[in-house]
Amino acid sequence: MASPTGGKAKPLKAPKKKTTDDADDSDDARQKEIARKQKKELEEMKAKASGKGPLNTGTQGIKKSGKK
């Protein structure tokens, strides 16, 4: 005979675990701070490098000396 509810009974879900490990949080914050500083330095270097023109545009070709 079938039960009145029918189908399988669903298993109970375990409650989510909360992590209270402060060391992980401080490590993550430290890593994010380091990444933020590196990104800022990279942007500054890009800005400084973009101010100058290209060293060789390719239109000059090979220059020959005046000596024969």
PDB file of N, CA, C and O in Angstrom:
ATOM      1  N   MET A   1       0.805  -1.165   0.000  1.00  0.00           N
ATOM      2  CA  MET A   1       0.000   0.000   0.000  1.00  0.00           C
ATOM      3  C   MET A   1       0.871   1.259   0.000  1.00  0.00           C
ATOM      4  O   MET A   1       1.937   1.284   0.614  1.00  0.00           O
ATOM      5  N   ALA A   2       0.417   2.277  -0.677  1.00  0.00           N
ATOM      6  CA  ALA A   2       1.166   3.529  -0.756  1.00  0.00           C
ATOM      7  C   ALA A   2       0.801   4.422   0.420  1.00  0.00           C
ATOM      8  O   ALA A   2      -0.329   4.395   0.905  1.00  0.00           O
ATOM      9  N   SER A   3       1.740   5.190   0.859  1.00  0.00           N
ATOM     10  CA  SER A   3       1.470   6.112   1.958  1.00  0.00           C
ATOM     11  C   SER A   3       0.683   7.308   1.433  1.00  0.00           C
ATOM     12  O   SER A   3       0.732   7.593   0.237  1.00  0.00           O
ATOM     13  N   PRO A   4      -0.029   8.002   2.284  1.00  0.00           N
ATOM     14  CA  PRO A   4      -0.835   9.129   1.807  1.00  0.00           C
ATOM     15  C   PRO A   4       0.011  10.293   1.261  1.00  0.00           C
ATOM     16  O   PRO A   4      -0.468  11.041   0.409  1.00  0.00           O
ATOM     17  N   THR A   5       1.256  10.462   1.734  1.00  0.00           N
ATOM     18  CA  THR A   5       2.074  11.562   1.227  1.00  0.00           C
ATOM     19  C   THR A   5       2.707  11.203  -0.095  1.00  0.00           C
ATOM     20  O   THR A   5       2.900  12.080  -0.937  1.00  0.00           O
ATOM     21  N   GLY A   6       3.036   9.946  -0.304  1.00  0.00           N
ATOM     22  CA  GLY A   6       3.612   9.476  -1.556  1.00  0.00           C
ATOM     23  C   GLY A   6       5.069   9.877  -1.718  1.00  0.00           C
ATOM     24  O   GLY A   6       5.516  10.857  -1.121  1.00  0.00           O
ATOM     25  N   GLY A   7       5.799   9.134  -2.510  1.00  0.00           N
ATOM     26  CA  GLY A   7       7.191   9.438  -2.799  1.00  0.00           C
ATOM     27  C   GLY A   7       8.119   9.191  -1.623  1.00  0.00           C
ATOM     28  O   GLY A   7       7.706   8.702  -0.571  1.00  0.00           O
ATOM     29  N   LYS A   8       9.380   9.539  -1.826  1.00  0.00           N
ATOM     30  CA  LYS A   8      10.389   9.356  -0.776  1.00  0.00           C
ATOM     31  C   LYS A   8      10.344  10.500   0.220  1.00  0.00           C
ATOM     32  O   LYS A   8       9.974  11.625  -0.116  1.00  0.00           O
ATOM     33  N   ALA A   9      10.721  10.197   1.435  1.00  0.00           N
ATOM     34  CA  ALA A   9      10.846  11.245   2.439  1.00  0.00           C
ATOM     35  C   ALA A   9      12.162  11.981   2.206  1.00  0.00           C
ATOM     36  O   ALA A   9      13.192  11.345   1.988  1.00  0.00           O
ATOM     37  N   LYS A  10      12.141  13.310   2.250  1.00  0.00           N
ATOM     38  CA  LYS A  10      13.344  14.101   2.015  1.00  0.00           C
ATOM     39  C   LYS A  10      14.224  14.051   3.263  1.00  0.00           C
ATOM     40  O   LYS A  10      13.719  14.127   4.383  1.00  0.00           O
ATOM     41  N   PRO A  11      15.536  13.923   3.072  1.00  0.00           N
ATOM     42  CA  PRO A  11      16.425  13.923   4.233  1.00  0.00           C
ATOM     43  C   PRO A  11      16.497  15.324   4.842  1.00  0.00           C
ATOM     44  O   PRO A  11      16.365  16.326   4.140  1.00  0.00           O
ATOM     45  N   LEU A  12      16.704  15.374   6.134  1.00  0.00           N
ATOM     46  CA  LEU A  12      16.818  16.659   6.810  1.00  0.00           C
ATOM     47  C   LEU A  12      18.157  17.301   6.460  1.00  0.00           C
ATOM     48  O   LEU A  12      19.172  16.612   6.358  1.00  0.00           O
ATOM     49  N   LYS A  13      18.161  18.603   6.280  1.00  0.00           N
ATOM     50  CA  LYS A  13      19.398  19.306   5.943  1.00  0.00           C
ATOM     51  C   LYS A  13      20.126  19.676   7.221  1.00  0.00           C
ATOM     52  O   LYS A  13      19.517  20.065   8.218  1.00  0.00           O
ATOM     53  N   ALA A  14      21.438  19.545   7.169  1.00  0.00           N
ATOM     54  CA  ALA A  14      22.261  19.931   8.312  1.00  0.00           C
ATOM     55  C   ALA A  14      22.371  21.448   8.328  1.00  0.00           C
ATOM     56  O   ALA A  14      22.463  22.065   7.267  1.00  0.00           O
ATOM     57  N   PRO A  15      22.365  22.061   9.504  1.00  0.00           N
ATOM     58  CA  PRO A  15      22.500  23.522   9.570  1.00  0.00           C
ATOM     59  C   PRO A  15      23.883  23.952   9.073  1.00  0.00           C
ATOM     60  O   PRO A  15      24.860  23.223   9.240  1.00  0.00           O
ATOM     61  N   LYS A  16      23.961  25.152   8.455  1.00  0.00           N
ATOM     62  CA  LYS A  16      25.233  25.658   7.940  1.00  0.00           C
ATOM     63  C   LYS A  16      26.159  25.981   9.094  1.00  0.00           C
ATOM     64  O   LYS A  16      25.743  26.493  10.134  1.00  0.00           O
ATOM     65  N   LYS A  17      27.427  25.667   8.882  1.00  0.00           N
ATOM     66  CA  LYS A  17      28.425  25.931   9.920  1.00  0.00           C
ATOM     67  C   LYS A  17      28.960  27.342   9.756  1.00  0.00           C
ATOM     68  O   LYS A  17      29.245  27.786   8.644  1.00  0.00           O
ATOM     69  N   LYS A  18      29.093  28.032  10.857  1.00  0.00           N
ATOM     70  CA  LYS A  18      29.664  29.375  10.831  1.00  0.00           C
ATOM     71  C   LYS A  18      31.130  29.278  11.230  1.00  0.00           C
ATOM     72  O   LYS A  18      31.483  28.634  12.219  1.00  0.00           O
ATOM     73  N   THR A  19      31.971  29.928  10.442  1.00  0.00           N
ATOM     74  CA  THR A  19      33.395  29.917  10.766  1.00  0.00           C
ATOM     75  C   THR A  19      33.699  31.140  11.616  1.00  0.00           C
ATOM     76  O   THR A  19      33.345  32.262  11.256  1.00  0.00           O
ATOM     77  N   THR A  20      34.345  30.920  12.723  1.00  0.00           N
ATOM     78  CA  THR A  20      34.707  32.019  13.611  1.00  0.00           C
ATOM     79  C   THR A  20      36.216  32.136  13.713  1.00  0.00           C
ATOM     80  O   THR A  20      36.745  32.657  14.695  1.00  0.00           O
ATOM     81  N   ASP A  21      36.897  31.652  12.700  1.00  0.00           N
ATOM     82  CA  ASP A  21      38.355  31.678  12.711  1.00  0.00           C
ATOM     83  C   ASP A  21      38.825  33.075  12.296  1.00  0.00           C
ATOM     84  O   ASP A  21      38.715  33.449  11.128  1.00  0.00           O
ATOM     85  N   ASP A  22      39.338  33.829  13.238  1.00  0.00           N
ATOM     86  CA  ASP A  22      39.782  35.194  12.967  1.00  0.00           C
ATOM     87  C   ASP A  22      41.059  35.222  12.132  1.00  0.00           C
ATOM     88  O   ASP A  22      41.307  36.191  11.415  1.00  0.00           O
ATOM     89  N   ALA A  23      41.871  34.171  12.217  1.00  0.00           N
ATOM     90  CA  ALA A  23      43.126  34.144  11.477  1.00  0.00           C
ATOM     91  C   ALA A  23      42.857  34.160   9.977  1.00  0.00           C
ATOM     92  O   ALA A  23      43.574  34.831   9.235  1.00  0.00           O
ATOM     93  N   ASP A  24      41.844  33.441   9.516  1.00  0.00           N
ATOM     94  CA  ASP A  24      41.524  33.423   8.092  1.00  0.00           C
ATOM     95  C   ASP A  24      41.094  34.802   7.614  1.00  0.00           C
ATOM     96  O   ASP A  24      41.487  35.238   6.532  1.00  0.00           O
ATOM     97  N   ASP A  25      40.295  35.482   8.412  1.00  0.00           N
ATOM     98  CA  ASP A  25      39.817  36.799   8.030  1.00  0.00           C
ATOM     99  C   ASP A  25      40.971  37.791   7.905  1.00  0.00           C
ATOM    100  O   ASP A  25      41.017  38.586   6.966  1.00  0.00           O
ATOM    101  N   SER A  26      41.898  37.739   8.857  1.00  0.00           N
ATOM    102  CA  SER A  26      43.017  38.680   8.801  1.00  0.00           C
ATOM    103  C   SER A  26      43.945  38.354   7.630  1.00  0.00           C
ATOM    104  O   SER A  26      44.502  39.259   7.009  1.00  0.00           O
ATOM    105  N   ASP A  27      44.113  37.064   7.327  1.00  0.00           N
ATOM    106  CA  ASP A  27      44.943  36.685   6.186  1.00  0.00           C
ATOM    107  C   ASP A  27      44.304  37.147   4.880  1.00  0.00           C
ATOM    108  O   ASP A  27      44.989  37.651   3.990  1.00  0.00           O
ATOM    109  N   ASP A  28      42.990  36.971   4.772  1.00  0.00           N
ATOM    110  CA  ASP A  28      42.297  37.416   3.565  1.00  0.00           C
ATOM    111  C   ASP A  28      42.406  38.920   3.407  1.00  0.00           C
ATOM    112  O   ASP A  28      42.647  39.419   2.308  1.00  0.00           O
ATOM    113  N   ALA A  29      42.229  39.635   4.494  1.00  0.00           N
ATOM    114  CA  ALA A  29      42.317  41.096   4.443  1.00  0.00           C
ATOM    115  C   ALA A  29      43.721  41.529   4.051  1.00  0.00           C
ATOM    116  O   ALA A  29      43.892  42.471   3.277  1.00  0.00           O
ATOM    117  N   ARG A  30      44.717  40.848   4.580  1.00  0.00           N
ATOM    118  CA  ARG A  30      46.111  41.173   4.254  1.00  0.00           C
ATOM    119  C   ARG A  30      46.382  40.914   2.774  1.00  0.00           C
ATOM    120  O   ARG A  30      47.035  41.719   2.109  1.00  0.00           O
ATOM    121  N   GLN A  31      45.881  39.793   2.262  1.00  0.00           N
ATOM    122  CA  GLN A  31      46.085  39.464   0.852  1.00  0.00           C
ATOM    123  C   GLN A  31      45.398  40.488  -0.052  1.00  0.00           C
ATOM    124  O   GLN A  31      45.956  40.894  -1.072  1.00  0.00           O
ATOM    125  N   LYS A  32      44.195  40.901   0.321  1.00  0.00           N
ATOM    126  CA  LYS A  32      43.471  41.890  -0.474  1.00  0.00           C
ATOM    127  C   LYS A  32      44.208  43.226  -0.470  1.00  0.00           C
ATOM    128  O   LYS A  32      44.273  43.905  -1.495  1.00  0.00           O
ATOM    129  N   GLU A  33      44.762  43.602   0.679  1.00  0.00           N
ATOM    130  CA  GLU A  33      45.497  44.866   0.784  1.00  0.00           C
ATOM    131  C   GLU A  33      46.751  44.836  -0.101  1.00  0.00           C
ATOM    132  O   GLU A  33      47.063  45.818  -0.776  1.00  0.00           O
ATOM    133  N   ILE A  34      47.456  43.718  -0.093  1.00  0.00           N
ATOM    134  CA  ILE A  34      48.657  43.567  -0.922  1.00  0.00           C
ATOM    135  C   ILE A  34      48.284  43.633  -2.392  1.00  0.00           C
ATOM    136  O   ILE A  34      48.960  44.302  -3.174  1.00  0.00           O
ATOM    137  N   ALA A  35      47.211  42.943  -2.779  1.00  0.00           N
ATOM    138  CA  ALA A  35      46.775  42.958  -4.175  1.00  0.00           C
ATOM    139  C   ALA A  35      46.363  44.361  -4.594  1.00  0.00           C
ATOM    140  O   ALA A  35      46.635  44.773  -5.721  1.00  0.00           O
ATOM    141  N   ARG A  36      45.711  45.099  -3.705  1.00  0.00           N
ATOM    142  CA  ARG A  36      45.279  46.463  -4.004  1.00  0.00           C
ATOM    143  C   ARG A  36      46.495  47.366  -4.228  1.00  0.00           C
ATOM    144  O   ARG A  36      46.500  48.187  -5.145  1.00  0.00           O
ATOM    145  N   LYS A  37      47.526  47.213  -3.388  1.00  0.00           N
ATOM    146  CA  LYS A  37      48.735  48.022  -3.537  1.00  0.00           C
ATOM    147  C   LYS A  37      49.447  47.706  -4.847  1.00  0.00           C
ATOM    148  O   LYS A  37      49.910  48.612  -5.540  1.00  0.00           O
ATOM    149  N   GLN A  38      49.536  46.417  -5.189  1.00  0.00           N
ATOM    150  CA  GLN A  38      50.210  46.023  -6.423  1.00  0.00           C
ATOM    151  C   GLN A  38      49.463  46.571  -7.637  1.00  0.00           C
ATOM    152  O   GLN A  38      50.082  47.023  -8.600  1.00  0.00           O
ATOM    153  N   LYS A  39      48.141  46.529  -7.588  1.00  0.00           N
ATOM    154  CA  LYS A  39      47.350  47.034  -8.708  1.00  0.00           C
ATOM    155  C   LYS A  39      47.548  48.536  -8.870  1.00  0.00           C
ATOM    156  O   LYS A  39      47.645  49.041  -9.988  1.00  0.00           O
ATOM    157  N   LYS A  40      47.608  49.251  -7.736  1.00  0.00           N
ATOM    158  CA  LYS A  40      47.805  50.693  -7.777  1.00  0.00           C
ATOM    159  C   LYS A  40      49.180  51.025  -8.373  1.00  0.00           C
ATOM    160  O   LYS A  40      49.295  51.932  -9.198  1.00  0.00           O
ATOM    161  N   GLU A  41      50.224  50.290  -7.955  1.00  0.00           N
ATOM    162  CA  GLU A  41      51.568  50.512  -8.489  1.00  0.00           C
ATOM    163  C   GLU A  41      51.609  50.231  -9.987  1.00  0.00           C
ATOM    164  O   GLU A  41      52.260  50.957 -10.740  1.00  0.00           O
ATOM    165  N   LEU A  42      50.922  49.188 -10.416  1.00  0.00           N
ATOM    166  CA  LEU A  42      50.901  48.833 -11.829  1.00  0.00           C
ATOM    167  C   LEU A  42      50.234  49.927 -12.651  1.00  0.00           C
ATOM    168  O   LEU A  42      50.711  50.277 -13.731  1.00  0.00           O
ATOM    169  N   GLU A  43      49.129  50.467 -12.138  1.00  0.00           N
ATOM    170  CA  GLU A  43      48.452  51.558 -12.842  1.00  0.00           C
ATOM    171  C   GLU A  43      49.343  52.791 -12.941  1.00  0.00           C
ATOM    172  O   GLU A  43      49.365  53.456 -13.977  1.00  0.00           O
ATOM    173  N   GLU A  44      50.085  53.107 -11.865  1.00  0.00           N
ATOM    174  CA  GLU A  44      50.995  54.249 -11.896  1.00  0.00           C
ATOM    175  C   GLU A  44      52.096  54.040 -12.918  1.00  0.00           C
ATOM    176  O   GLU A  44      52.451  54.966 -13.647  1.00  0.00           O
ATOM    177  N   MET A  45      52.643  52.826 -12.979  1.00  0.00           N
ATOM    178  CA  MET A  45      53.706  52.532 -13.939  1.00  0.00           C
ATOM    179  C   MET A  45      53.184  52.623 -15.373  1.00  0.00           C
ATOM    180  O   MET A  45      53.887  53.104 -16.262  1.00  0.00           O
ATOM    181  N   LYS A  46      51.947  52.159 -15.599  1.00  0.00           N
ATOM    182  CA  LYS A  46      51.360  52.239 -16.933  1.00  0.00           C
ATOM    183  C   LYS A  46      51.183  53.694 -17.346  1.00  0.00           C
ATOM    184  O   LYS A  46      51.458  54.056 -18.490  1.00  0.00           O
ATOM    185  N   ALA A  47      50.725  54.525 -16.419  1.00  0.00           N
ATOM    186  CA  ALA A  47      50.517  55.939 -16.719  1.00  0.00           C
ATOM    187  C   ALA A  47      51.842  56.627 -17.035  1.00  0.00           C
ATOM    188  O   ALA A  47      51.921  57.458 -17.939  1.00  0.00           O
ATOM    189  N   LYS A  48      52.868  56.275 -16.290  1.00  0.00           N
ATOM    190  CA  LYS A  48      54.183  56.881 -16.506  1.00  0.00           C
ATOM    191  C   LYS A  48      54.751  56.441 -17.852  1.00  0.00           C
ATOM    192  O   LYS A  48      55.348  57.249 -18.565  1.00  0.00           O
ATOM    193  N   ALA A  49      54.574  55.176 -18.206  1.00  0.00           N
ATOM    194  CA  ALA A  49      55.114  54.658 -19.461  1.00  0.00           C
ATOM    195  C   ALA A  49      54.339  55.177 -20.661  1.00  0.00           C
ATOM    196  O   ALA A  49      54.913  55.337 -21.738  1.00  0.00           O
ATOM    197  N   SER A  50      53.057  55.440 -20.502  1.00  0.00           N
ATOM    198  CA  SER A  50      52.264  55.886 -21.651  1.00  0.00           C
ATOM    199  C   SER A  50      52.551  57.337 -22.020  1.00  0.00           C
ATOM    200  O   SER A  50      52.174  57.776 -23.106  1.00  0.00           O
ATOM    201  N   GLY A  51      53.196  58.077 -21.157  1.00  0.00           N
ATOM    202  CA  GLY A  51      53.506  59.471 -21.440  1.00  0.00           C
ATOM    203  C   GLY A  51      54.560  59.627 -22.520  1.00  0.00           C
ATOM    204  O   GLY A  51      54.572  60.631 -23.233  1.00  0.00           O
ATOM    205  N   LYS A  52      55.418  58.676 -22.648  1.00  0.00           N
ATOM    206  CA  LYS A  52      56.484  58.732 -23.642  1.00  0.00           C
ATOM    207  C   LYS A  52      56.003  58.107 -24.941  1.00  0.00           C
ATOM    208  O   LYS A  52      55.127  57.243 -24.942  1.00  0.00           O
ATOM    209  N   GLY A  53      56.576  58.548 -26.030  1.00  0.00           N
ATOM    210  CA  GLY A  53      56.231  57.977 -27.327  1.00  0.00           C
ATOM    211  C   GLY A  53      56.929  56.646 -27.531  1.00  0.00           C
ATOM    212  O   GLY A  53      57.796  56.274 -26.741  1.00  0.00           O
ATOM    213  N   PRO A  54      56.570  55.943 -28.555  1.00  0.00           N
ATOM    214  CA  PRO A  54      57.230  54.669 -28.827  1.00  0.00           C
ATOM    215  C   PRO A  54      58.691  54.896 -29.212  1.00  0.00           C
ATOM    216  O   PRO A  54      59.036  55.915 -29.810  1.00  0.00           O
ATOM    217  N   LEU A  55      59.520  53.958 -28.871  1.00  0.00           N
ATOM    218  CA  LEU A  55      60.939  54.095 -29.174  1.00  0.00           C
ATOM    219  C   LEU A  55      61.196  53.963 -30.674  1.00  0.00           C
ATOM    220  O   LEU A  55      62.033  54.678 -31.225  1.00  0.00           O
ATOM    221  N   ASN A  56      60.496  53.072 -31.324  1.00  0.00           N
ATOM    222  CA  ASN A  56      60.671  52.887 -32.756  1.00  0.00           C
ATOM    223  C   ASN A  56      59.296  52.634 -33.347  1.00  0.00           C
ATOM    224  O   ASN A  56      58.636  51.650 -33.013  1.00  0.00           O
ATOM    225  N   THR A  57      58.872  53.528 -34.227  1.00  0.00           N
ATOM    226  CA  THR A  57      57.537  53.388 -34.796  1.00  0.00           C
ATOM    227  C   THR A  57      57.515  52.440 -35.985  1.00  0.00           C
ATOM    228  O   THR A  57      56.438  52.044 -36.431  1.00  0.00           O
ATOM    229  N   GLY A  58      58.669  52.071 -36.504  1.00  0.00           N
ATOM    230  CA  GLY A  58      58.717  51.159 -37.636  1.00  0.00           C
ATOM    231  C   GLY A  58      58.762  51.875 -38.976  1.00  0.00           C
ATOM    232  O   GLY A  58      58.989  51.228 -39.999  1.00  0.00           O
ATOM    233  N   THR A  59      58.554  53.180 -39.009  1.00  0.00           N
ATOM    234  CA  THR A  59      58.564  53.919 -40.278  1.00  0.00           C
ATOM    235  C   THR A  59      59.965  54.384 -40.648  1.00  0.00           C
ATOM    236  O   THR A  59      60.197  54.820 -41.776  1.00  0.00           O
ATOM    237  N   GLN A  60      60.895  54.294 -39.713  1.00  0.00           N
ATOM    238  CA  GLN A  60      62.234  54.800 -39.969  1.00  0.00           C
ATOM    239  C   GLN A  60      63.058  53.824 -40.802  1.00  0.00           C
ATOM    240  O   GLN A  60      63.903  54.248 -41.590  1.00  0.00           O
ATOM    241  N   GLY A  61      62.833  52.569 -40.644  1.00  0.00           N
ATOM    242  CA  GLY A  61      63.608  51.579 -41.371  1.00  0.00           C
ATOM    243  C   GLY A  61      65.014  51.472 -40.799  1.00  0.00           C
ATOM    244  O   GLY A  61      65.290  51.985 -39.715  1.00  0.00           O
ATOM    245  N   ILE A  62      65.894  50.809 -41.525  1.00  0.00           N
ATOM    246  CA  ILE A  62      67.280  50.646 -41.088  1.00  0.00           C
ATOM    247  C   ILE A  62      68.074  51.839 -41.593  1.00  0.00           C
ATOM    248  O   ILE A  62      68.091  52.128 -42.789  1.00  0.00           O
ATOM    249  N   LYS A  63      68.719  52.516 -40.682  1.00  0.00           N
ATOM    250  CA  LYS A  63      69.492  53.692 -41.065  1.00  0.00           C
ATOM    251  C   LYS A  63      70.923  53.260 -41.407  1.00  0.00           C
ATOM    252  O   LYS A  63      71.544  52.491 -40.672  1.00  0.00           O
ATOM    253  N   LYS A  64      71.420  53.754 -42.506  1.00  0.00           N
ATOM    254  CA  LYS A  64      72.783  53.436 -42.918  1.00  0.00           C
ATOM    255  C   LYS A  64      73.705  54.564 -42.535  1.00  0.00           C
ATOM    256  O   LYS A  64      73.325  55.735 -42.565  1.00  0.00           O
ATOM    257  N   SER A  65      74.885  54.214 -42.183  1.00  0.00           N
ATOM    258  CA  SER A  65      75.846  55.263 -41.835  1.00  0.00           C
ATOM    259  C   SER A  65      76.347  55.929 -43.118  1.00  0.00           C
ATOM    260  O   SER A  65      76.186  55.370 -44.203  1.00  0.00           O
ATOM    261  N   GLY A  66      76.945  57.100 -43.011  1.00  0.00           N
ATOM    262  CA  GLY A  66      77.442  57.849 -44.164  1.00  0.00           C
ATOM    263  C   GLY A  66      78.758  57.299 -44.689  1.00  0.00           C
ATOM    264  O   GLY A  66      79.252  57.771 -45.713  1.00  0.00           O
ATOM    265  N   LYS A  67      79.339  56.312 -44.011  1.00  0.00           N
ATOM    266  CA  LYS A  67      80.636  55.782 -44.427  1.00  0.00           C
ATOM    267  C   LYS A  67      80.471  54.842 -45.608  1.00  0.00           C
ATOM    268  O   LYS A  67      79.458  54.154 -45.739  1.00  0.00           O
ATOM    269  N   LYS A  68      81.521  54.824 -46.497  1.00  0.00           N
ATOM    270  CA  LYS A  68      81.493  53.921 -47.634  1.00  0.00           C
ATOM    271  C   LYS A  68      82.498  52.826 -47.506  1.00  0.00           C
ATOM    272  O   LYS A  68      82.600  51.975 -48.390  1.00  0.00           O
TER     273      LYS A  68
END
